[in-house]
Amino acid sequence: MKRLSVSLLILFLTVFSISAQELALVREGKQFGYIDKSGAYVIEPQFSKAKSFSEGRAAVLEGKKWGFIDTSGKWAIQPEYDKAKYFDSGYALVLKDDQWQYIDTSGKVLETPTTDKYFDFQDGVAFIRQGEKIGLIGTDGKVLLEPTFDAIKKFRNGHAKVRQGEQWGMIDKTGKLIIPAEYEEIGNSYNASGVFGMKGGSFGIIHNGSFNIIDGADKVWNFNGTSGLTYARKGKKTGFVNSKGEWVIEPKYDKARAFSNGLAPVSNDKQWGFINDKGELVIEMQYRDAEVFAANGLAPIKEKQWGFIDTSGKMVIPAEYDITAGLAFLAGNNQKGFVGDLARLKSKKGWGFFNEKGELLGDKWFENAEPFVKN
């Protein structure tokens, strides 16, 4: 019995290790392959076209057909499709014989109602369109929400903005309307601190069933994370407001970005620095550009090129690189700076990954490199 328990533990740890593996798509020459977080190839460059992994599968091209490999590089789904997209919620869209269909990670087709257009699954739901109306189906292929809305935008944080006629509201993943469709404009990202909206020509914050008008605001951005503040513009200056729509930091900046790790990038006269939530300038305005801090406490800043500072303003990675989103944008992952514990940067030598100490992963550059993906 004891021997069996040890064997089961080893099996569990092995499966967990495989499932927790993170791989990145890279290109050398004209061939794509995949590396792990040591920088070593797990799947050697051998594909003329390939996509990043999603849910343990990666779409790759063999000849003129797309199929899916697993994280060992073996075929999980044979190449028989004219087009193939990414897995989400257990399903991916593929095109075969001029017909789009959903398949699971084994290649089994999901039966769904007739739809005028096929949409990717996201967070357990997919859009269904009949005529001019949009609804939702679940991963069982059944209708969750009959096509009743004129538009449903991408789900973010389990919610999506919807349009009925000319008015906007917001639904959850069950299709329940959690913000009535009575706004001329509404934010596209749900947050516990609120969602911005515009009603009667006035901008405000929708929070706990109330619409809190922001005095004089002519533009508002989404709340980010748990800071409780978002940025808004009044006239030609930007400041920060809370859930009640109150100006907590008066609009006195030319530009601003979201708070993260207690700091927010702000700009005046084309110079960027960082303030705290009291509005105090803690990192002087000295950069050409600046992005928000990542969870690890590092933020991209631009001098002539991009580098990274910590929350004290100390330069951790010298400003010698480019952080353009590149092909990652096509996969829906256009986040700049650190994603997890690695940042994807470009130099004259190519693309590479840097850790939080500023060390180049594997001491190697690639002709292209996409962000690491958990599998």
N, C-alpha and C positions, 0 to 999 in steps of 0.2 A: 504493500500500500504506500509506504514511504517513497519507494522507487518510482511508483506511478505519479505521485504528487510532484516529485522533482522533475520528471519528464514533462508533465503538464505545465509546470512553471517555465521550463526552458522554451517549450513551444509557445507559450503566451508571450514571453519576452521577445522571441524571434518575430512573431506576428506583429507585436507592438512596434518593434524596431523598423520593420518593413513599412507598416502603415504610417509611421511618423516621419518617414524619409522625405527629405526636401531635395528637389532636383531643379536645375535651371537649364533652359534651352540655350545652346551656344552654337556659333557657326565658325568654322575654320575653312578657308578656301570657299568652295561651293557646297560644302556638306554640313549638315546639322547633326548635333549629338547632344548628350545631356551629362552634366557634371553634378557631383554632390557637394556638400558644404566644406569638404576638404580641398576642393578644386580638382579632384580626380574624375576622370571619365567613368561613369557607370554604364553609359551606352555610347560607344565610339561614334564619331561623325560618319554618317553613311546615308543620310536622307537628303534628297534634293530640296524637299519642302517638308516642314514639320511645324507643329504648334506646341506650346507649353502644356505640361500635364494639368489635368483637371480631374479630380476624384479618381486618381490612380490610372488614368488612361491619357494617352497623347495621340492626336491625329497626325499621321505621317503619310506621305505620298510614295507609292510604289508604282512605277510606270505612269499611268494616267489615272489611277484609282487611289482613293483614300481609304485607309483602315486605321485601327487603333492598336498601339502597343501597350504592354504593361511596364512597370518600372524595372523589369529585368531586360527589356528590349524585345521580348517575345510577342508574337501576334496574339492579342486578346480578341480582336475582331478583324476578320480577314478584309483585305483591301478590295472593296466592291462598290464604293460610293464615288459619285462625281464631285460631291462637296461634303465636308464634315465640319461641325462646329464643336464647341466646348461642352463638357459635361457639367451639369448643375442639377442638384436635387435628384441625382441618379439617372438623368436622361440627357441625351444630346440629339440635336437635329442633324439629320443626314439627308442628302439628295441622291435618289436612285431612280433611274428610269423616269426622269422629269417629275418625280413626286417626292416632296418633303415628308419625312416621318420621324417620330421619336424612337430611339432605341435605348435600351438599358446597357449597363457595362458588359453584358454578355452578348449583346447584339440583338436581343429579343425586341420586337416591335411593340410599342404601346398603342392600343386601340383608343382613338379619341373621336369626339364628335366632328362633324364636317366644319371646316373653317375656311374662310376666304384667304387667310394668310397664317403662316406658322411663325410662332415666336419662341425664343429660348425660354426654358424654365429658369426661374430665379427665386430662391428662397421657398421652394415647394409649390410654386404656382406658375402658370403660363397664361398668356393672353389668348383669347379666342375671338375672332372677328366674324360677324355675320352682317353683311351689308355695311352700313356706316356705324355700327355699334360694336363696342368692345366689352367682353366679359372675362371670366377666369375659369380655368380648369385646374384640378389638382393632379398629383402624381399617380393617382389611380385612373386618370384619363376622364374622370367624370366632371360635369359642370359644377363649379363652386358658386359662380355668379353668372347669371344669364346676361348676355350682351345687352347692357342698358346704358352704358356711358359712351359719350362721344369721343373720349380719349382717356387712356390710363397710361401714365408715365412709369418709368422704371421704379421698381420697389427698392427702397433704401431703409435700413433699420426696421424692416417688417411692415413698411407703409408705402403707399404710392399716392401721388396727387392725381385727381380725376377731374374730368370736365363734363358738365351737363349744360348744353347750350353754350353760353358765353361765361358761365360761372365755374369756379374751381373749388374743390373740396379735397378731402383725403380719406382713403379707406385703409383697413388693415388687410391681412392675408386671407381672411375669411370673406372679404368683400363687404364687411360692415363699414358704413359711412361714419367715421369718427370725427370728422370736421365737415359740417354741412357745406354743400356746394353753393356758396353765396358770396364768394370773393372774386374780385376782378383779377387778382394775382395771388399766388400762394407759393411758399417755399417747397423745394422738392425733397427735403430731408427731415424726417420726423426726429424730434429730440425732446426729452423730458422737460427741458427748459422752455420749450415752445417752438412754434412754427410761424414764420413771418407771413403776413398776408396784406392785401390791400382791399379796402371796402369804401365805397363812396369817395374814391380818389385819395383816401388817407392810408398811409402805411402804419402797421402796428404788429403786435405779437399776439398770436392766438395761444392762449394758455389756460388750462383748466376750464374750458368752456367760455372764456371771456376773450373779447377782442380789445387789446390795450393799445390805443393809438399813441404813436411816437410823435411828439411835437416837432413839426417841420420836416420830418424825414421824407426824402424823395427816392431813396433806395435802401434796401436792407438785405443782409446776407444770412445764410443759414447758421444756426447755432452749431458749435463743434465740441464734441466730447462732453465733459462735465463742468466746464468753466462757469456756466450760468450767464455769460455775457456773449453778445454777438455784436458785429460792427454794422453801423448804419451811416448814411450820408445825409447831411443837411446843407443845402446849397452846394457848395463845392468842397466842403470839408467833411471828414469822416471821424466818428467817435464810436463809443460803445454803449449799448443799452442792455437792460435786464429783462426778465420775463414780464414785468409790469409795463414795459415800454418806456421806462425812465432812463434819461441820459445819466449814466454813471460816470463816464469819461466824456467830457464835452467834445463836440466835433471841432477839432483843430488841426487835423492831419490831412495831408493831400491824399494819402492812401493808407490802408491798413489791411491786416489779415487776422485770422482767428487766434484766440488764446489757446495755448497748449503748454503744459508744464509751468503754468503761472505767468507766461510771457507771451506777448503778441508783437509781431513785426509792424512797425509804423514808418511812414515816410513823409518828409517835408523837403521841398526843394531838391527832389530826386535823390535824396540820401536816406538810407534805411537804417533803423536801429530797433531796439526792443523796449517796451514798457511793461510794468507789472499791472496787476488789476486795480491799483490805486491811481494809475495814470502817471506813475513816476518813471522817468527815463533811466533804465538800469544798464543798457548797452548803447553807447553813443551812436548817433546817426552818422555813419561813415561808409556804408556799403551802397553799391549800385542797385542791389536787390537783396531780398531776404525772404525765406519761406518759414513756415511754422516749425516748431521743435517737434521731433519725433518722440516716442515714448522713452527712448534711451537718453533723452536730454541733449541731443545734437540737432542743430539746424543748419540747412544750407544757406550760405551767404555768398554774394557775388562782389568781387573786386573787378579785375579784368576777366577772370573766370570764376568758377564756383569752388568753394571749399566748405568746411564745416566748423562751427564753433560750439562750445558747451554753454551752459546757462550763465556762466560767469563772463562770457565773452572771449575765452581763451580759444585760439585757433588749434583745432585737433587734426584736421586734414587741410593741408595748404590749398589755397585758391588757384588750382592748376588744371581744373577739370570742367567737363560739361555734364549737365544732369538732364539733358533733354530726354523726354519720355521715350522717343524712338518707337520701335515696333510694339513695345509694351502697351501703347495706346490702343492698338488694334485688338488686344485681348481684354480691354477694359481695365487695365492696370496702368494708370498713368501717374501714379504717386511719385513725387520727387523725393530725393533724400533717402533716408533709411527705411527699408521695409523689413521689419524684424531686426535682426542684428547685423545686416549687411546693406551697404549702399552700392548701387550700380552706377558707375561713373565712366566717362569717356575721356581718353587722351589722344594724342597723335598716334599712339601705339595701338589703339583700339578700345574695346570695352572691357572693363574689369570690375571685380567686386572688392570692396574695402570693408574691414571690420571696424569696430568702435575705437580701436587703437590707431587707425589709419594705415593698417597693413594690407597689402594687396594679396587677395586670396590666391594661394598656389603660385604666387609670383608670376602670374600669367595673364596676357591680354588676348581678347578674341575679336573677330571681325564684327560679331554681334553677340549680345548676351541679354537674355530676358530675365526678369526677376525670378527668384526661387519660389517654388510652389510646394506646399505641404500635400502629401499624398497619403 
